[in-house]
Amino acid sequence: MRARLERIYTFITGHEPPRPGRSEYKRVWTSLARKEREAKRWVQGTTDDETLDRTAASDLERFKRHLTFDADSDVLEIGCGVGRLGKVFAPCCRTWTGCDVSPNMLKHAQRRLAQFQNVRFVELSGYDLSPIPDNSLDVVYCTVVFMHLSEWDRYNYIVEARRVLKPGGQVYVDNMSLTTETGWQFFESARAIPPQSRPPMVGQTSTPQEFEAYFDRAGFTTRRIDIVDDAWVVGWGVK
């Protein structure tokens, strides 16, 4: 339907339809995830389920080096996509909540995680965790998502994470770091795209100083900022 409306718009006006802006997260990611195959590709660059499972298991081990959680933990993921990580987190915790801005992503995730009884899915506005109650979670994590967000919205999710965490709860976020060689190459690859052609979801980097400011301003008195694998800046904090 949208493609047909866009063709009609072009026919009537003689111009291409206006492109969605970077902050129109719901419109952008709902469109990209119409079909599960497309959603998988945008989430991890592959449509192969074995690859998705293998990378999820590897990522879980990385999280265990930064986060403490067990069978009594209530865990939430910001930007859960097709449930790639939920599949490995759910067996390790009491409840796992997958949040995403895209209802299509959540539909795919719900189907892929149907075997688990301790998962639930929450659609977000794209700017906050407003459906989630205060002081209700042990762990909030967000991985490979901040690159698609503007800095104001990155910070707001850290503020919101602190709100929904129980005292002693932990938050984990990451992004490609501009200060690493891998991050700089990532930056240059996006810079090479002509400005008028850059898609709204193109990845943008962060720095350790940016993450330090976010965690400090959000009120995390216990926090750690690391560079991982000469590529990623990782932020961890305790409420």
Beta strands, then each sheet from edge to edge (+ up, - down):
strand 1: 74-78
strand 2: 95-100
strand 3: 119-123
strand 4: 137-142
strand 5: 165-176
strand 6: 222-228
strand 7: 232-238
sheet 1: 3+ 2+ 1+ 4+ 5+ 7- 6+
end
